[in-house]
Amino acid sequence: MLALYQFEASTFSEKVRLILDYKQLPYRKVEVTPGVGQVEIFQMSGQRQVPVLKDKEQVIADSTAIALYLDRTYPDRPLLPEDPKSRGLCLALEEWADEAIVPKARKVMVGAFKQHPNFRTALLPASTPEPLRNLVGALPGDVLNLVGTGIGFGPDDIKGAAAALKQSLEALCLMLQGSPYLLGNQPTLADFAVAAATMYLKFPASQYVDLPVGICGKGVPGLADVPEYQAVFDWRDRLYQEFRTPRTDAPPSAAGTSGPTPISID
C-alpha cells in the first residue's frame, strides 16, 4: 500500500490526499512529528519537507512531483489534459495555487486568528480546558499583532495578502463560469491544487481532515463570507463531495481515535 508521510494540516499534504482519493488509490497516512520526525524524512528522501510518498521502493518528495508520479504510474483518472494548451494552463494554475494562493492564505488565516476571538477559539482542539480556551479568546488583537510584525505576518502583510486573494477569488469565479471545473468538464491537477490551497480560507463543512471539529465550515471573515466569491467555495465543496473520502473515524478529541500513524524516532 502507498504510504503518505504528511502533516495533517498541510495544504500540500491535502492536495496529495485529494489526488489519491480521486484516483481511488488506497494509502495509509504517516503523521510526521515536526522536528524529530523530519530526521526520518531526511534519511528517506534527502530533504526534510512533507509530503513524501513511498510506493514500494520509490520515494517521492514534493506535492507536484508526487502528482506527476501518480499520473505516470497510475494513469486511470488522469490529472493532466491531453491538449497541449490546456496542459500548460493546468500546470500554470497548479504553480499559481502553490506559490501564490497558499502563502497568502496562511497570512490571512493568521490575521483572522488575531482579530476574531470566536474564530481563534474554534481552532483549538475540543479537549482544550475551558480556562485556557477563555484565555486564548481574550487575548487582544494588538498583542498578537506584535508577534507577527517583522516576520511577514504583521497587519500590513495580512492586508496585502487579503487584497491579492480577493483578486484571485474573482479570477477563479470567472474561470468557473459555465464550466464545472477550472479547465472544462473534467477535473485536473489544477482543480485539486486550488481546492487544497483554499482550505485555510474556508474549511470544508464536513470532517475530511483531522482538525478540530469546531472549524468545519468556518473561514476568514471578509473572504469566506463574501457572496461574490461563493461560487468558488461551492465549486470546492462539490469537488470534495465528488472525490474526497470523508473521515470515518471518531473526532480527534474522542477516546480511541484512529488517526494518522505517528512517526517515532528511537
Backbone as JSON, one array per atom type, in Angstrom:
{
  "sequence": "MLALYQFEASTFSEKVRLILDYKQLPYRKVEVTPGVGQVEIFQMSGQRQVPVLKDKEQVIADSTAIALYLDRTYPDRPLLPEDPKSRGLCLALEEWADEAIVPKARKVMVGAFKQHPNFRTALLPASTPEPLRNLVGALPGDVLNLVGTGIGFGPDDIKGAAAALKQSLEALCLMLQGSPYLLGNQPTLADFAVAAATMYLKFPASQYVDLPVGICGKGVPGLADVPEYQAVFDWRDRLYQEFRTPRTDAPPSAAGTSGPTPISID",
  "N": [[0.85, -1.2, 0.0], [0.42, 2.27, -0.69], [2.22, 4.82, 1.07], [1.78, 7.81, 2.75], [3.67, 10.3, 3.92], [3.24, 12.92, 6.06], [2.01, 16.19, 7.16], [-0.92, 16.63, 8.87], [-2.4, 19.02, 8.77], [-1.36, 20.34, 6.62], [-1.58, 22.11, 3.58], [-0.39, 21.23, 1.25], [-0.07, 18.52, 1.73], [-2.75, 17.93, 1.82], [-3.48, 18.4, -0.83], [-2.26, 16.21, -2.09], [-3.66, 14.13, -0.83], [-6.24, 14.6, -1.81], [-5.78, 14.0, -4.52], [-5.02, 11.3, -4.4], [-7.41, 10.19, -3.43], [-9.11, 10.89, -5.54], [-8.03, 9.36, -7.61], [-8.62, 6.96, -6.57], [-6.89, 5.4, -5.03], [-5.72, 3.29, -2.58], [-4.22, 4.15, 0.54], [-1.99, 4.72, 3.31], [-1.72, 7.0, 6.03], [1.06, 8.61, 7.4], [1.86, 10.33, 10.07], [4.03, 12.97, 10.5], [6.17, 13.99, 13.01], [6.88, 17.28, 13.73], [10.18, 18.46, 13.43], [11.81, 16.26, 15.14], [10.69, 14.04, 13.82], [11.19, 14.7, 11.22], [13.76, 14.01, 10.77], [13.77, 11.34, 10.03], [12.43, 11.6, 7.63], [14.35, 13.01, 6.17], [16.38, 11.08, 6.08], [15.11, 9.26, 4.48], [14.38, 10.61, 2.1], [16.23, 12.58, 1.49], [15.68, 15.23, 1.99], [13.78, 17.55, 4.09], [11.11, 18.18, 3.98], [7.52, 17.76, 3.95], [4.74, 16.89, 1.83], [5.77, 13.41, 1.53], [5.81, 10.65, -0.56], [5.72, 7.15, -0.42], [6.13, 4.44, -2.45], [6.32, 1.28, -2.57], [9.57, 0.64, -3.35], [10.02, 3.14, -4.27], [10.52, 6.55, -3.53], [9.11, 9.65, -3.23], [9.35, 13.07, -3.07], [7.73, 16.25, -2.48], [4.75, 17.84, -3.43], [3.94, 18.4, -6.09], [5.71, 16.84, -7.64], [4.92, 14.36, -6.65], [2.27, 14.24, -7.58], [2.66, 14.18, -10.39], [4.13, 11.83, -10.6], [2.23, 9.95, -9.7], [0.38, 10.22, -11.76], [1.77, 9.24, -13.95], [2.34, 6.61, -13.14], [-0.03, 5.49, -12.3], [-2.27, 5.62, -14.41], [-5.06, 5.73, -14.72], [-7.95, 7.81, -14.48], [-6.8, 10.46, -15.28], [-4.71, 13.31, -14.46], [-3.74, 15.4, -15.95], [-4.59, 17.34, -18.79], [-4.9, 16.24, -22.24], [-4.68, 17.94, -24.45], [-2.28, 20.25, -25.57], [-2.27, 23.08, -24.97], [-4.2, 23.29, -22.92], [-2.99, 21.61, -21.1], [-0.68, 23.05, -20.48], [-1.87, 25.31, -19.27], [-3.02, 24.05, -17.07], [-0.75, 23.21, -15.59], [0.33, 25.72, -15.05], [-1.68, 26.88, -13.47], [-1.61, 25.19, -11.29], [0.92, 25.79, -10.25], [0.49, 28.48, -9.61], [-1.43, 28.21, -7.58], [0.07, 26.87, -5.61], [2.29, 28.59, -5.13], [1.34, 31.19, -4.86], [-1.39, 31.42, -3.87], [-1.43, 29.71, -1.57], [0.64, 30.69, 0.36], [-0.4, 33.26, 0.85], [-2.92, 32.67, 1.82], [-2.27, 31.5, 4.24], [-1.34, 33.75, 5.6], [-3.65, 35.39, 5.81], [-5.21, 33.73, 7.35], [-3.8, 33.76, 9.75], [-4.24, 36.44, 10.33], [-7.03, 36.41, 10.76], [-7.07, 34.79, 12.98], [-5.85, 36.47, 14.82], [-7.61, 38.67, 15.03], [-10.25, 37.87, 15.44], [-11.87, 36.59, 17.98], [-13.74, 34.43, 18.28], [-13.28, 32.84, 16.04], [-10.67, 32.21, 16.54], [-10.77, 30.64, 18.9], [-12.21, 28.52, 17.88], [-10.34, 27.11, 16.47], [-8.97, 25.69, 18.34], [-8.26, 22.48, 19.83], [-10.96, 20.27, 20.71], [-10.66, 19.24, 23.23], [-9.43, 21.17, 24.74], [-8.94, 22.78, 27.83], [-11.48, 24.72, 29.47], [-10.71, 27.16, 30.89], [-8.24, 27.79, 29.59], [-9.15, 28.03, 26.95], [-10.79, 30.3, 27.22], [-8.83, 32.15, 27.89], [-7.25, 32.27, 25.56], [-9.16, 33.27, 23.77], [-9.53, 35.77, 24.85], [-7.24, 37.24, 24.42], [-5.84, 40.29, 23.39], [-6.09, 41.64, 20.07], [-4.12, 43.47, 19.32], [-1.9, 42.75, 20.81], [-1.29, 40.25, 19.72], [-0.7, 41.08, 17.15], [1.83, 42.21, 17.44], [3.41, 39.98, 17.64], [3.55, 38.92, 15.05], [4.64, 40.96, 13.48], [7.38, 41.94, 11.54], [8.12, 39.4, 10.79], [6.77, 38.85, 8.55], [4.05, 38.6, 9.02], [2.68, 40.75, 9.92], [0.25, 43.47, 10.39], [0.15, 44.99, 7.94], [1.21, 43.18, 6.1], [-0.73, 41.17, 6.18], [-2.98, 42.56, 5.31], [-2.21, 43.17, 2.67], [-2.02, 40.57, 1.63], [-4.7, 39.78, 1.8], [-5.91, 41.52, -0.03], [-4.73, 40.66, -2.43], [-5.72, 38.06, -2.51], [-8.44, 38.49, -2.85], [-8.49, 39.34, -5.5], [-7.6, 36.96, -6.67], [-9.71, 35.22, -6.02], [-11.77, 36.44, -7.44], [-10.81, 36.01, -10.03], [-10.93, 33.21, -10.15], [-13.69, 32.83, -9.95], [-14.48, 33.83, -12.44], [-13.22, 31.99, -14.15], [-14.71, 29.73, -13.61], [-17.18, 30.16, -14.65], [-19.84, 28.84, -16.41], [-18.67, 26.35, -16.5], [-17.95, 23.2, -15.04], [-15.51, 22.61, -13.88], [-12.15, 23.92, -13.49], [-10.82, 23.84, -15.96], [-12.64, 22.93, -17.79], [-14.78, 20.17, -18.53], [-13.8, 18.09, -17.03], [-12.14, 17.2, -14.02], [-8.87, 18.37, -13.1], [-5.32, 18.42, -12.31], [-5.02, 21.09, -11.65], [-7.49, 21.78, -10.46], [-7.42, 20.28, -8.06], [-5.16, 21.28, -6.79], [-5.82, 24.02, -6.42], [-8.16, 23.73, -4.9], [-7.18, 22.54, -2.52], [-5.5, 24.61, -1.74], [-7.27, 26.55, -0.93], [-8.13, 25.75, 1.53], [-7.45, 27.01, 3.95], [-8.75, 29.38, 3.68], [-11.47, 28.89, 3.8], [-12.76, 26.33, 5.62], [-13.74, 23.02, 4.62], [-17.19, 21.96, 4.98], [-17.68, 19.45, 6.01], [-16.05, 16.79, 7.89], [-13.24, 16.2, 6.66], [-10.56, 16.38, 7.1], [-8.26, 15.75, 9.75], [-8.79, 17.77, 11.94], [-9.7, 20.22, 14.45], [-13.15, 19.85, 15.29], [-14.74, 22.11, 15.49], [-13.98, 23.95, 13.54], [-15.06, 23.32, 11.1], [-16.57, 24.39, 8.14], [-16.07, 27.02, 8.77], [-14.47, 30.2, 8.08], [-12.21, 32.73, 6.77], [-13.1, 35.89, 7.78], [-14.41, 38.4, 5.62], [-13.5, 37.25, 3.32], [-14.31, 34.5, 3.09], [-17.0, 34.86, 3.58], [-18.09, 36.49, 1.66], [-20.52, 37.19, -0.7], [-20.0, 37.37, -3.48], [-17.87, 35.69, -3.92], [-18.78, 33.19, -3.47], [-19.22, 31.25, -5.39], [-16.76, 30.05, -5.82], [-16.25, 28.64, -3.43], [-18.45, 26.99, -3.41], [-17.89, 25.44, -5.69], [-15.49, 24.23, -4.78], [-16.43, 22.77, -2.54], [-18.17, 21.02, -3.8], [-16.38, 19.57, -5.35], [-14.98, 18.26, -3.3], [-17.11, 16.71, -2.27], [-17.58, 15.03, -4.41], [-15.18, 13.64, -4.83], [-13.38, 13.47, -2.62], [-12.61, 11.42, 0.13], [-14.54, 11.13, 2.99], [-13.68, 11.4, 6.48], [-14.0, 8.58, 8.56], [-13.48, 7.87, 11.09], [-13.47, 8.55, 14.65], [-13.98, 11.9, 16.06], [-11.06, 14.0, 16.68], [-10.84, 14.51, 19.41], [-12.02, 12.46, 20.73], [-11.98, 9.42, 22.64], [-9.91, 6.69, 21.76], [-9.37, 7.33, 19.13], [-8.67, 6.73, 15.72], [-6.36, 7.93, 14.05], [-3.91, 9.51, 11.9], [-0.95, 7.52, 11.43], [1.61, 7.83, 13.78], [5.01, 9.0, 13.54], [7.83, 7.71, 15.18], [10.98, 8.32, 16.59], [13.72, 6.5, 17.6]],
  "CA": [[0.0, 0.0, 0.0], [1.11, 3.55, -0.68], [2.34, 5.48, 2.37], [1.92, 9.25, 2.61], [4.27, 10.96, 5.08], [2.49, 14.17, 5.94], [1.41, 16.94, 8.26], [-2.35, 16.58, 8.6], [-2.94, 20.35, 8.49], [-0.64, 20.93, 5.48], [-2.35, 22.2, 2.34], [0.27, 20.41, 0.23], [-0.47, 17.15, 2.01], [-4.17, 17.8, 1.44], [-3.51, 18.28, -2.29], [-1.94, 14.82, -2.42], [-4.78, 13.29, -0.38], [-7.3, 14.77, -2.8], [-5.41, 13.28, -5.74], [-5.09, 9.86, -4.11], [-8.83, 9.82, -3.37], [-9.66, 11.0, -6.89], [-7.56, 8.2, -8.36], [-9.12, 5.78, -5.86], [-5.72, 4.62, -4.64], [-5.64, 3.14, -1.12], [-2.95, 4.59, 1.12], [-2.01, 4.98, 4.75], [-1.1, 8.26, 6.41], [2.08, 8.55, 8.45], [1.97, 11.7, 10.55], [5.41, 13.29, 10.83], [6.34, 14.91, 14.12], [7.79, 18.36, 13.33], [11.48, 18.41, 14.09], [12.43, 14.95, 15.27], [10.18, 13.16, 12.78], [11.74, 15.07, 9.92], [15.05, 13.31, 10.61], [13.5, 10.14, 9.24], [12.1, 12.06, 6.28], [15.62, 13.32, 5.52], [17.06, 9.82, 5.81], [14.39, 8.56, 3.43], [14.22, 11.34, 0.84], [17.29, 13.56, 1.26], [15.19, 16.57, 2.33], [13.02, 17.48, 5.33], [9.75, 18.67, 3.81], [6.42, 16.87, 3.59], [4.53, 15.45, 1.84], [6.63, 12.44, 0.85], [5.07, 9.43, -0.89], [6.52, 5.94, -0.6], [5.44, 3.42, -3.24], [7.3, 0.17, -2.57], [10.93, 1.16, -3.18], [10.07, 4.51, -4.78], [10.27, 7.62, -2.56], [8.93, 10.88, -4.0], [9.09, 14.26, -2.26], [7.12, 17.43, -3.12], [3.39, 17.51, -3.86], [3.86, 18.4, -7.55], [6.4, 15.63, -8.12], [4.07, 13.21, -6.31], [1.13, 14.23, -8.5], [3.11, 13.74, -11.71], [4.49, 10.4, -10.48], [0.99, 9.17, -9.65], [-0.27, 10.22, -13.07], [2.53, 8.34, -14.83], [2.34, 5.23, -12.64], [-1.42, 5.04, -12.18], [-2.84, 6.55, -15.4], [-6.52, 5.86, -14.67], [-8.38, 9.11, -13.98], [-5.63, 11.33, -15.46], [-4.7, 14.63, -13.85], [-3.31, 16.4, -16.93], [-5.29, 17.26, -20.08], [-4.09, 15.83, -23.38], [-4.45, 19.1, -25.3], [-1.08, 20.95, -25.07], [-2.57, 24.37, -24.36], [-4.87, 23.04, -21.65], [-1.99, 21.02, -20.22], [0.14, 24.16, -20.0], [-2.67, 26.09, -18.33], [-3.17, 23.25, -15.87], [0.49, 23.29, -14.82], [0.48, 27.09, -14.58], [-2.62, 27.1, -12.38], [-1.12, 24.48, -10.11], [2.02, 26.59, -9.71], [-0.13, 29.67, -9.01], [-2.05, 27.8, -6.31], [1.11, 26.53, -4.63], [3.24, 29.66, -4.84], [0.68, 32.47, -4.6], [-2.57, 31.34, -3.0], [-1.14, 29.06, -0.29], [1.27, 31.57, 1.35], [-1.28, 34.37, 1.22], [-3.98, 32.1, 2.66], [-1.72, 31.36, 5.6], [-1.27, 35.06, 6.23], [-4.98, 35.88, 6.22], [-5.66, 32.88, 8.45], [-3.18, 34.34, 10.94], [-4.96, 37.67, 10.61], [-8.32, 36.07, 11.36], [-6.76, 34.27, 14.31], [-5.54, 37.6, 15.7], [-8.65, 39.7, 15.18], [-11.59, 37.34, 15.66], [-11.75, 35.62, 19.07], [-14.55, 33.23, 18.07], [-12.57, 32.02, 15.07], [-9.45, 31.78, 17.22], [-11.07, 29.53, 19.8], [-12.69, 27.38, 17.1], [-9.18, 26.36, 16.0], [-8.41, 24.89, 19.43], [-8.84, 21.15, 19.97], [-12.15, 20.22, 21.56], [-10.26, 18.85, 24.59], [-8.78, 22.29, 25.42], [-9.68, 23.18, 29.05], [-12.24, 25.97, 29.31], [-9.93, 28.36, 31.26], [-7.28, 28.11, 28.53], [-9.94, 28.5, 25.81], [-11.19, 31.67, 27.51], [-7.64, 33.0, 27.85], [-6.89, 32.47, 24.15], [-10.16, 34.14, 23.17], [-9.48, 37.12, 25.42], [-6.01, 37.94, 24.06], [-6.1, 41.42, 22.48], [-5.5, 41.53, 18.74], [-2.91, 44.28, 19.22], [-0.8, 41.96, 21.36], [-0.95, 39.23, 18.73], [-0.08, 41.74, 16.0], [3.24, 42.4, 17.72], [4.09, 38.71, 17.43], [3.78, 38.68, 13.63], [5.33, 42.05, 12.82], [8.8, 41.68, 11.34], [8.35, 38.07, 10.22], [5.89, 38.68, 7.4], [2.68, 38.39, 9.41], [2.16, 41.97, 10.53], [-1.03, 43.95, 9.82], [0.28, 45.39, 6.53], [1.39, 41.95, 5.31], [-2.02, 40.48, 6.11], [-3.86, 43.38, 4.46], [-1.79, 42.97, 1.29], [-2.39, 39.21, 1.23], [-6.15, 39.73, 1.62], [-6.23, 42.21, -1.29], [-4.34, 39.78, -3.53], [-6.62, 36.9, -2.54], [-9.7, 38.93, -3.44], [-8.32, 39.29, -6.95], [-7.52, 35.55, -7.04], [-11.06, 34.64, -5.95], [-12.51, 36.98, -8.59], [-10.34, 35.31, -11.23], [-11.47, 31.85, -10.11], [-15.13, 32.92, -10.28], [-14.58, 33.99, -13.9], [-12.83, 30.72, -14.78], [-15.72, 28.71, -13.38], [-18.45, 30.49, -15.31], [-20.24, 27.92, -17.47], [-17.81, 25.16, -16.52], [-17.95, 22.56, -13.72], [-14.15, 22.57, -13.35], [-11.37, 25.07, -13.92], [-10.4, 23.73, -17.35], [-13.63, 22.27, -18.63], [-15.75, 19.22, -17.98], [-13.14, 17.07, -16.24], [-11.19, 17.77, -13.05], [-7.45, 18.23, -13.41], [-4.41, 18.77, -11.23], [-5.3, 22.48, -11.26], [-8.62, 21.79, -9.53], [-7.05, 19.74, -6.75], [-4.21, 22.21, -6.18], [-6.53, 25.21, -5.96], [-9.07, 23.33, -3.82], [-6.39, 22.39, -1.29], [-4.97, 25.92, -1.38], [-8.33, 27.37, -0.3], [-8.56, 25.16, 2.79], [-7.3, 27.97, 5.04], [-9.68, 30.49, 3.5], [-12.72, 28.39, 4.37], [-12.64, 24.88, 5.77], [-14.93, 22.29, 4.16], [-18.22, 21.83, 6.0], [-17.6, 18.12, 6.6], [-14.77, 16.47, 8.52], [-12.35, 15.46, 5.77], [-9.21, 16.48, 7.64], [-8.23, 15.54, 11.19], [-8.62, 19.05, 12.59], [-10.8, 20.41, 15.41], [-14.49, 19.81, 14.7], [-15.34, 23.44, 15.51], [-13.62, 24.82, 12.41], [-15.75, 22.91, 9.87], [-17.45, 25.4, 7.57], [-15.66, 28.38, 9.14], [-13.48, 30.75, 7.18], [-11.65, 34.04, 7.07], [-14.06, 36.97, 7.53], [-14.02, 39.3, 4.54], [-13.24, 36.44, 2.13], [-15.18, 33.33, 3.06], [-18.4, 35.24, 3.73], [-18.45, 37.47, 0.62], [-21.38, 36.49, -1.66], [-19.41, 37.35, -4.83], [-16.88, 34.61, -4.01], [-19.4, 31.94, -3.06], [-19.1, 30.26, -6.47], [-15.5, 29.31, -5.63], [-16.38, 27.69, -2.32], [-19.42, 25.97, -3.86], [-17.13, 24.52, -6.55], [-14.55, 23.48, -3.95], [-17.17, 21.81, -1.73], [-18.68, 19.98, -4.7], [-15.22, 18.74, -5.67], [-14.79, 17.4, -2.14], [-18.2, 15.73, -2.18], [-17.47, 14.08, -5.51], [-13.94, 12.87, -4.93], [-12.62, 13.32, -1.38], [-13.19, 10.44, 1.04], [-14.68, 11.71, 4.33], [-13.19, 10.62, 7.61], [-15.0, 7.7, 9.19], [-13.09, 7.62, 12.48], [-14.04, 9.48, 15.63], [-13.31, 13.2, 16.11], [-9.76, 13.88, 17.31], [-10.9, 14.61, 20.86], [-12.66, 11.3, 21.32], [-11.1, 8.33, 23.04], [-9.8, 5.6, 20.79], [-9.32, 7.83, 17.77], [-7.72, 6.09, 14.81], [-5.93, 8.97, 13.14], [-2.69, 9.18, 11.19], [0.06, 6.76, 12.15], [2.69, 8.74, 14.12], [6.4, 8.56, 13.41], [8.62, 7.82, 16.38], [12.41, 8.14, 16.35], [14.39, 5.97, 18.79]],
  "C": [[0.88, 1.25, 0.0], [1.13, 4.13, 0.74], [2.59, 6.97, 2.13], [2.45, 9.81, 3.93], [3.87, 12.43, 5.0], [2.44, 14.93, 7.25], [-0.09, 17.0, 7.94], [-2.91, 17.93, 8.17], [-2.28, 21.02, 7.29], [-1.53, 20.96, 4.24], [-1.71, 21.36, 1.23], [0.0, 18.92, 0.46], [-1.93, 16.93, 1.6], [-4.32, 17.69, -0.07], [-3.25, 16.83, -2.7], [-3.07, 13.9, -1.99], [-5.96, 13.4, -1.34], [-7.02, 13.96, -4.06], [-5.5, 11.78, -5.53], [-6.54, 9.39, -4.05], [-9.46, 9.86, -4.76], [-9.26, 9.78, -7.73], [-7.96, 6.87, -7.72], [-7.99, 4.81, -5.52], [-5.7, 4.49, -3.11], [-4.26, 3.54, -0.62], [-3.11, 4.71, 2.63], [-1.27, 6.28, 5.02], [-0.11, 8.01, 7.54], [2.34, 9.98, 8.89], [3.4, 11.95, 11.05], [5.43, 14.29, 11.97], [7.31, 16.01, 13.7], [9.09, 18.3, 14.12], [12.06, 17.01, 14.06], [11.95, 13.99, 14.19], [10.76, 13.45, 11.41], [13.15, 14.5, 9.7], [14.84, 12.07, 9.75], [13.14, 10.5, 7.8], [13.39, 12.36, 5.51], [16.38, 12.04, 5.16], [16.41, 9.09, 4.63], [14.48, 9.26, 2.08], [15.31, 12.34, 0.54], [16.87, 15.0, 1.49], [14.21, 16.42, 3.48], [11.54, 17.84, 5.19], [8.76, 17.54, 3.55], [5.5, 17.63, 2.63], [5.64, 14.67, 1.12], [5.79, 11.19, 0.64], [6.05, 8.29, -1.05], [5.65, 4.9, -1.3], [6.43, 2.28, -3.45], [8.68, 0.76, -2.36], [11.07, 2.61, -3.64], [9.73, 5.5, -3.65], [10.23, 8.93, -3.33], [8.58, 12.01, -3.03], [8.49, 15.36, -3.12], [5.78, 17.04, -3.75], [3.25, 17.49, -5.38], [4.52, 17.16, -8.13], [5.57, 14.38, -7.81], [2.9, 13.1, -7.29], [1.53, 13.71, -9.88], [3.53, 12.27, -11.7], [3.23, 9.54, -10.49], [0.31, 9.12, -11.01], [0.45, 9.31, -14.06], [2.33, 6.87, -14.43], [0.95, 4.65, -12.58], [-2.27, 5.92, -13.11], [-4.36, 6.63, -15.4], [-6.88, 7.18, -13.99], [-7.22, 10.12, -14.08], [-5.82, 12.72, -14.87], [-4.4, 15.74, -14.85], [-4.09, 16.25, -18.23], [-4.34, 16.82, -21.19], [-3.76, 17.02, -24.29], [-3.28, 19.93, -24.76], [-1.39, 22.28, -24.38], [-3.24, 24.19, -23.0], [-3.9, 22.45, -20.62], [-1.1, 22.11, -19.62], [-0.6, 25.02, -18.99], [-2.84, 25.36, -17.0], [-1.93, 23.36, -14.98], [0.72, 24.69, -14.27], [-0.45, 27.38, -13.4], [-2.18, 26.37, -11.11], [0.01, 25.25, -9.44], [1.5, 27.84, -9.02], [-0.75, 29.33, -7.65], [-0.99, 27.59, -5.24], [1.91, 27.74, -4.17], [2.6, 31.0, -4.5], [-0.47, 32.34, -3.61], [-2.21, 30.78, -1.63], [-0.46, 30.01, 0.7], [0.39, 32.74, 1.78], [-2.44, 33.88, 2.08], [-3.51, 31.9, 4.08], [-1.72, 32.69, 6.32], [-2.65, 35.55, 6.68], [-5.57, 35.01, 7.3], [-5.08, 33.38, 9.77], [-3.89, 35.63, 11.33], [-6.31, 37.42, 11.26], [-8.13, 35.54, 12.78], [-6.53, 35.42, 15.29], [-6.78, 38.42, 16.04], [-10.02, 39.17, 15.56], [-11.55, 36.24, 16.73], [-12.55, 34.34, 18.84], [-13.87, 32.28, 17.08], [-11.32, 31.43, 15.71], [-9.73, 30.57, 18.1], [-11.6, 28.31, 19.05], [-11.54, 26.52, 16.6], [-8.57, 25.48, 17.09], [-9.04, 23.5, 19.44], [-10.01, 21.14, 20.94], [-11.8, 19.89, 23.01], [-9.6, 19.99, 25.36], [-9.57, 22.69, 26.65], [-10.33, 24.54, 28.88], [-11.46, 27.2, 29.76], [-8.93, 28.77, 30.2], [-8.0, 28.63, 27.3], [-10.35, 29.95, 26.02], [-10.0, 32.63, 27.43], [-7.24, 33.3, 26.42], [-7.87, 33.43, 23.49], [-10.06, 35.58, 23.64], [-8.22, 37.89, 25.05], [-6.31, 39.08, 23.09], [-5.41, 41.22, 21.14], [-4.22, 42.33, 18.6], [-1.69, 43.54, 19.76], [-0.34, 40.92, 20.34], [-0.31, 39.84, 17.49], [1.42, 41.93, 16.2], [4.04, 41.14, 17.45], [4.46, 38.53, 15.96], [4.57, 39.76, 12.92], [6.82, 41.74, 12.73], [9.1, 40.32, 10.77], [7.35, 37.79, 9.1], [4.43, 38.46, 7.73], [2.12, 39.59, 10.18], [0.89, 42.44, 9.84], [-0.93, 44.33, 8.34], [0.46, 44.18, 5.63], [0.05, 41.25, 5.11], [-2.99, 41.25, 5.21], [-3.5, 43.19, 2.99], [-2.16, 41.6, 0.77], [-3.89, 39.12, 0.96], [-6.55, 40.4, 0.31], [-5.88, 41.33, -2.48], [-5.28, 38.58, -3.65], [-7.99, 37.28, -3.09], [-9.62, 38.89, -4.96], [-8.26, 37.84, -7.43], [-8.9, 34.91, -7.04], [-11.93, 35.16, -7.08], [-12.11, 36.25, -9.87], [-10.9, 33.9, -11.28], [-12.96, 31.84, -10.45], [-15.32, 33.03, -11.79], [-14.24, 32.69, -14.62], [-13.93, 29.67, -14.68], [-17.06, 29.01, -14.04], [-18.71, 29.53, -16.47], [-19.41, 26.66, -17.54], [-17.79, 24.52, -15.13], [-16.58, 22.53, -13.06], [-13.34, 23.68, -13.99], [-11.02, 25.04, -15.4], [-11.39, 22.95, -18.21], [-14.5, 21.29, -17.89], [-15.13, 18.1, -17.15], [-12.21, 17.73, -15.23], [-9.75, 17.48, -13.46], [-6.63, 18.54, -12.16], [-4.66, 20.2, -10.74], [-6.42, 22.55, -10.25], [-8.19, 21.36, -8.13], [-6.05, 20.65, -6.03], [-4.92, 23.44, -5.63], [-7.48, 24.87, -4.82], [-8.33, 23.19, -2.5], [-5.88, 23.75, -0.81], [-6.0, 26.79, -0.66], [-8.76, 26.83, 1.06], [-8.49, 26.15, 3.94], [-8.1, 29.24, 4.83], [-11.05, 30.14, 4.06], [-12.62, 26.88, 4.42], [-13.9, 24.2, 5.22], [-15.9, 22.05, 5.32], [-18.19, 20.47, 6.68], [-16.18, 17.83, 7.06], [-13.95, 15.57, 7.6], [-10.94, 15.37, 6.34], [-9.28, 16.38, 9.16], [-7.83, 16.84, 11.89], [-9.79, 19.25, 13.56], [-12.16, 20.53, 14.72], [-15.07, 21.21, 14.57], [-15.0, 24.31, 14.32], [-14.33, 24.44, 11.12], [-16.7, 24.01, 9.4], [-17.08, 26.83, 7.92], [-14.58, 28.87, 8.18], [-13.07, 32.14, 7.59], [-12.69, 35.12, 6.77], [-13.53, 37.94, 6.49], [-13.63, 38.58, 3.27], [-14.23, 35.3, 2.04], [-16.66, 33.68, 3.1], [-18.86, 36.28, 2.71], [-19.27, 36.77, -0.46], [-20.76, 36.37, -3.06], [-18.41, 36.2, -5.02], [-17.49, 33.24, -3.72], [-19.27, 30.85, -4.12], [-17.83, 29.43, -6.31], [-15.66, 28.26, -4.54], [-17.44, 26.62, -2.64], [-18.73, 24.94, -4.76], [-16.21, 23.63, -5.73], [-15.28, 22.41, -3.13], [-17.76, 20.69, -2.58], [-17.55, 19.03, -5.1], [-14.93, 17.76, -4.52], [-15.86, 16.32, -2.07], [-18.06, 14.66, -3.24], [-16.28, 13.13, -5.36], [-13.2, 12.64, -3.61], [-13.34, 12.35, -0.46], [-13.31, 11.05, 2.43], [-14.05, 10.81, 5.39], [-14.33, 9.79, 8.18], [-14.64, 7.39, 10.63], [-13.71, 8.68, 13.37], [-13.34, 10.82, 15.56], [-12.03, 13.1, 16.92], [-9.8, 13.94, 18.82], [-11.44, 13.36, 21.52], [-11.64, 10.23, 21.66], [-11.06, 7.28, 21.94], [-9.76, 6.07, 19.36], [-8.3, 7.06, 16.95], [-7.35, 7.09, 13.75], [-4.7, 8.53, 12.38], [-1.72, 8.39, 12.05], [1.22, 7.69, 12.49], [4.05, 8.13, 13.82], [7.06, 8.68, 14.78], [10.07, 7.53, 16.04], [13.05, 7.65, 17.63], [15.65, 6.77, 19.09]]
}
